[in-house]
Amino acid sequence: MNPQFPPTTAVSRIVIPILAGALALCAAAAQAAGKPARPALPASADFERLSGARAGDCSSAADPVLGAMGAPTLRQCAWSQRVEMLYWQDIPDAPNTCLPSAAIAWHRLGLGARAVLRPWSGSWTGQSLQVQYNGVEHAGMVWRQPDGRWSAVLWRWRPSDRLPTRNWQLGHWKDVIEAVRTVDAANPAPARTPLMTAWLDTTNGKPRALDGDVWRWVADGACLGMRSAGLGQAQLHLPYSRDDARLEQRSAMQVLLARRFPQAEWLRPFTLVEPAISGDRTGAKFLAVWREGAAVNGQLWIPLRDEGGIVRGRITSELPPEAGPRAQDNAKARAALIERELGRIAHAWEARHE
């Protein structure tokens, strides 16, 4: 036995490194156990699987149009910066609006894709978009996670100028399209009435949503809701032709409305709507705006040709809880806004049906 290296020294030279390594592994495991597990990415945001490339940083600045969506959970690029993915795991709430956060995110995603999207529907659990703008393909979706939170993803692809490369990219882009379309199967589009079509034309580019039988949108910072409405059977004939509209008819209709809503403050009495182009021989349309309690209401009457009845639509908007002169000023401003929106809907009807 070598006296310079007694048995105890040799054993300790072997055991101590083993113990140190085991302690390091235990410390690492404890540290990992203390961190929350990173949630698995949804299939539509699995960048490397869908793109077929390693995820990298994006060299360009983020699109400022999407800034209102908040900072994305992930932003990744590949294909020499020709493909980009933005993923928001948890869409923040949209304060001071009558629309759900999913509807606001849907609108903002459309702005990011430079597209006007159909209104968000309250019955949807998700919806996808696929548009092309200025040579760039966009694909995205908004959907509800199993825990009830809403998420969003947006992909962008600028095809390569080289045909072989572009064809390879297209194969992976088809995988992206397939992934975002998985939410569409259970989301049929609602049936459109002529009045709804006029409303859709008028509200293009504005945040909007379908909430049951109410069509909601945001205009000039105010929340508006519209539905097809009526005052029962018509008690006074309203002419289709503007030439047949008489002042005494409008006066009589205002009397009927005042009896129907005895607590109303009439901010715009029953009035004939001017056509979109002055002097055009369009059909007659009428509107009235009134305040009742904490809400401002406006209604549109569109008589149909050949005794075909009257199409009616009513807008309602709640006022903020204020008192004094400021409250009256807000009511007048909201009434003017509702009158403008009703006029635009009337003009959209003219463009499609007259």
C-alpha positions in Angstrom: 0.0 0.0 0.0 1.3 3.4 -0.8 1.8 5.3 2.4 1.2 8.6 0.6 -2.4 7.7 -0.2 -4.1 6.0 2.7 -7.5 4.2 1.9 -9.6 6.9 3.5 -8.1 9.6 1.3 -8.7 7.5 -1.9 -12.4 6.9 -1.0 -13.0 10.5 -0.2 -11.6 11.6 -3.5 -14.2 9.4 -5.2 -17.2 10.0 -3.0 -17.0 13.7 -2.6 -17.4 14.6 -6.3 -20.4 12.1 -6.5 -22.1 13.8 -3.5 -21.4 17.2 -5.0 -23.0 16.3 -8.3 -26.0 14.8 -6.6 -26.5 17.9 -4.5 -26.3 20.0 -7.6 -28.9 17.9 -9.3 -31.2 18.2 -6.3 -30.8 21.9 -6.2 -31.6 22.2 -9.9 -34.7 20.0 -9.4 -35.9 22.1 -6.5 -35.4 25.3 -8.4 -37.3 23.9 -11.4 -40.1 22.7 -9.1 -40.4 26.3 -7.7 -41.1 27.7 -11.2 -44.5 27.4 -12.7 -44.7 25.0 -15.6 -44.8 26.8 -19.0 -48.1 26.1 -20.6 -48.0 24.1 -23.8 -48.4 26.1 -26.9 -51.7 25.7 -28.9 -51.4 24.1 -32.2 -52.0 27.4 -34.1 -49.0 29.0 -32.3 -46.5 26.1 -32.5 -44.1 28.1 -34.7 -41.4 25.5 -35.4 -43.9 22.7 -36.2 -45.9 24.9 -38.6 -43.1 26.8 -40.2 -40.7 23.9 -40.4 -37.9 26.2 -39.3 -36.2 27.1 -36.1 -37.8 30.1 -34.4 -35.7 33.3 -34.3 -36.0 36.9 -33.3 -37.7 39.4 -35.5 -35.4 42.1 -36.8 -38.0 44.6 -37.7 -40.0 46.7 -35.2 -43.4 45.4 -34.2 -46.4 46.8 -36.2 -47.7 49.8 -34.2 -51.2 49.1 -35.4 -51.2 46.0 -33.2 -49.9 48.0 -30.2 -53.4 48.1 -28.7 -53.4 44.3 -28.4 -50.7 44.6 -25.8 -47.3 43.0 -25.8 -47.5 39.5 -27.4 -46.6 36.5 -25.4 -44.5 35.3 -28.3 -43.2 37.1 -31.4 -41.1 34.8 -33.7 -39.7 35.0 -37.2 -38.0 32.7 -39.7 -37.6 32.3 -43.5 -35.1 35.2 -43.7 -37.7 37.3 -41.8 -40.4 36.5 -44.4 -42.7 34.7 -41.9 -43.8 36.2 -38.6 -46.0 34.9 -35.8 -47.5 36.9 -32.9 -49.3 35.1 -30.1 -51.3 36.6 -27.3 -51.9 34.0 -24.6 -54.3 36.1 -22.6 -56.1 39.0 -24.3 -56.5 41.9 -21.8 -59.9 43.3 -21.1 -61.1 46.3 -23.0 -62.3 48.9 -20.5 -65.0 51.6 -21.2 -66.7 49.6 -24.0 -69.9 47.7 -24.3 -68.2 45.0 -26.4 -66.5 41.8 -25.0 -62.7 41.6 -25.1 -62.9 39.0 -27.8 -64.8 41.4 -30.1 -62.3 44.2 -29.5 -59.3 41.8 -30.2 -61.1 40.5 -33.4 -61.4 44.1 -34.6 -57.8 44.9 -33.7 -56.6 41.8 -35.4 -58.4 42.9 -38.6 -56.7 46.3 -38.4 -53.3 44.5 -38.2 -54.2 42.5 -41.3 -55.6 45.7 -43.0 -58.9 44.0 -43.4 -62.5 44.8 -42.5 -63.9 41.8 -40.7 -67.5 40.7 -40.1 -68.9 41.5 -36.6 -67.9 39.3 -33.8 -70.7 37.1 -32.6 -71.5 36.5 -29.0 -72.2 32.8 -29.8 -68.7 32.2 -31.1 -66.0 30.3 -29.3 -63.5 31.4 -31.8 -63.1 32.6 -35.4 -60.3 32.8 -38.0 -59.3 35.2 -40.7 -57.3 34.8 -43.9 -56.6 37.9 -46.0 -54.0 39.2 -48.4 -52.8 42.8 -48.4 -50.1 44.5 -50.4 -48.4 41.2 -51.2 -48.4 39.9 -47.7 -50.6 36.9 -46.6 -52.3 37.1 -43.2 -53.8 34.3 -41.2 -55.0 34.5 -37.6 -57.6 33.6 -35.1 -59.2 34.6 -31.8 -60.5 31.7 -29.6 -61.5 30.8 -26.0 -59.1 28.6 -24.1 -60.5 25.7 -21.9 -60.1 27.9 -18.8 -62.3 30.6 -20.2 -59.5 33.0 -21.2 -59.3 34.4 -24.7 -56.2 34.1 -26.9 -55.2 35.3 -30.3 -52.6 34.5 -33.0 -51.6 36.3 -36.2 -49.3 35.0 -38.9 -47.8 37.0 -41.7 -46.0 35.7 -44.8 -44.2 37.6 -47.5 -43.6 35.1 -50.2 -40.1 34.6 -51.5 -39.2 35.9 -55.0 -37.6 32.6 -55.9 -40.1 30.0 -57.1 -38.6 26.9 -55.5 -38.4 28.7 -52.1 -41.8 30.1 -52.5 -43.3 26.7 -53.2 -41.6 25.3 -50.1 -42.9 28.1 -48.0 -46.4 27.7 -49.5 -46.5 24.1 -48.3 -45.9 25.2 -44.7 -48.3 28.1 -45.1 -51.1 25.7 -45.9 -50.4 24.1 -42.5 -50.8 27.5 -40.9 -54.1 28.0 -42.6 -55.4 24.5 -41.6 -54.4 25.2 -38.0 -56.2 28.5 -37.7 -59.3 27.2 -39.4 -60.0 24.6 -36.8 -62.2 27.0 -34.8 -64.6 27.8 -37.7 -66.7 24.6 -37.9 -69.2 25.5 -35.1 -69.5 29.2 -35.9 -72.0 29.7 -38.7 -72.7 33.2 -39.9 -76.1 34.7 -38.8 -78.7 35.3 -41.4 -78.6 38.9 -42.8 -81.7 41.0 -43.2 -81.7 44.1 -45.5 -81.6 46.3 -42.4 -78.6 44.4 -41.0 -76.9 44.7 -44.3 -77.3 48.5 -44.3 -76.0 48.5 -40.7 -73.0 46.4 -41.7 -72.2 48.8 -44.5 -72.4 51.8 -42.1 -70.2 50.3 -39.4 -67.4 49.0 -41.5 -64.1 49.7 -39.8 -65.6 50.1 -36.3 -65.5 47.7 -33.4 -68.8 45.8 -33.5 -70.5 42.6 -32.3 -73.7 40.7 -32.6 -75.2 40.1 -29.2 -78.3 38.0 -29.6 -80.8 40.2 -31.5 -78.8 43.4 -30.7 -76.2 44.8 -33.0 -73.6 46.6 -31.0 -70.8 49.0 -32.1 -68.6 51.8 -30.9 -68.8 55.2 -32.7 -67.0 58.3 -31.5 -66.2 56.6 -28.2 -69.8 55.8 -27.4 -71.4 52.4 -27.2 -74.5 51.9 -29.4 -76.9 49.0 -29.7 -79.5 48.5 -32.5 -82.2 46.1 -33.1 -85.2 45.7 -35.4 -88.1 47.3 -33.5 -91.6 48.4 -33.9 -94.3 50.4 -32.2 -97.0 47.9 -33.0 -99.2 48.2 -36.0 -98.8 51.5 -37.9 -101.5 53.9 -36.7 -100.7 56.4 -39.4 -99.8 55.9 -43.1 -96.2 56.8 -43.9 -95.7 57.3 -47.6 -92.9 55.6 -49.7 -92.5 58.6 -51.9 -90.8 61.7 -50.6 -93.2 63.8 -52.7 -96.1 62.4 -50.7 -94.6 63.3 -47.3 -96.6 66.0 -45.6 -95.8 68.2 -42.6 -99.2 67.4 -41.1 -98.4 63.7 -41.3 -95.1 64.2 -39.4 -96.9 66.3 -36.8 -99.6 63.6 -36.3 -96.9 61.0 -35.9 -95.1 63.0 -33.3 -98.3 63.2 -31.3 -98.6 59.4 -31.4 -95.0 59.0 -30.3 -95.5 61.5 -27.4 -98.4 59.4 -26.2 -96.4 56.2 -26.6 -93.5 57.6 -24.6 -95.0 60.1 -22.1 -91.7 60.4 -20.1 -89.6 61.1 -23.1 -87.6 64.3 -23.8 -87.7 64.8 -27.5 -84.3 65.8 -28.8 -85.2 65.4 -32.5 -88.9 65.2 -33.2 -90.3 62.9 -36.0 -88.4 64.2 -39.1 -87.9 63.4 -42.8 -84.4 62.2 -43.5 -82.6 64.0 -46.3 -81.1 61.8 -49.1 -77.4 61.1 -49.3 -77.2 63.3 -52.4 -79.4 66.4 -52.2 -82.2 66.4 -54.7 -82.1 62.6 -55.3 -85.6 61.2 -55.7 -85.2 58.4 -53.1 -87.8 56.8 -50.9 -89.0 58.6 -47.8 -87.4 57.7 -44.5 -88.1 59.2 -41.1 -86.3 59.3 -37.7 -86.8 60.6 -34.2 -84.5 60.8 -31.2 -85.5 61.1 -27.6 -84.1 60.7 -24.1 -85.8 58.5 -21.5 -84.2 58.1 -18.2 -80.5 57.3 -18.5 -80.7 56.3 -22.2 -80.9 58.1 -25.5 -83.0 56.3 -28.2 -83.3 56.9 -31.9 -85.6 55.2 -34.3 -85.6 54.9 -38.1 -88.7 54.3 -40.2 -88.3 53.0 -43.8 -91.6 52.7 -45.7 -91.5 50.0 -48.4 -92.8 50.4 -51.9 -96.4 49.3 -52.8 -97.8 49.1 -49.3 -95.0 46.6 -48.4 -94.9 47.7 -44.7 -92.4 49.6 -42.7 -88.9 48.6 -41.7 -88.0 49.9 -38.3 -84.7 50.0 -36.4 -84.0 51.5 -33.0 -80.7 52.6 -31.5 -80.2 52.8 -27.8 -77.2 54.2 -25.9 -76.7 54.5 -22.2 -75.5 57.8 -20.8 -72.8 58.0 -18.1 -74.1 58.7 -14.6 -73.8 62.5 -14.4 -76.0 65.4 -13.3 -76.4 69.1 -14.0 -75.5 70.9 -17.2 -72.8 68.4 -18.2 -75.4 65.6 -18.2 -77.6 67.7 -20.5 -74.7 68.5 -22.8 -73.8 64.8 -23.0 -77.4 63.8 -23.8 -77.5 66.4 -26.7 -74.1 65.2 -28.0 -75.3 61.5 -27.9 -78.5 62.5 -29.6 -76.6 64.1 -32.4 -74.4 61.0 -32.8 -77.4 58.7 -32.9 -79.1 61.0 -35.5 -76.0 60.8 -37.7 -75.8 57.0 -37.4 -79.4 56.6 -38.3 -78.9 58.9 -41.3 -76.0 56.8 -42.5 -78.0 53.6 -42.2 -80.8 55.2 -44.2 -78.2 56.3 -46.9 -76.7 52.7 -46.9 -80.3 51.4 -47.5 -80.7 53.8 -50.4 -77.5 52.6 -52.0 -78.5 49.0 -51.9 -82.3 49.1 -52.4 -83.1 52.3 -54.3 
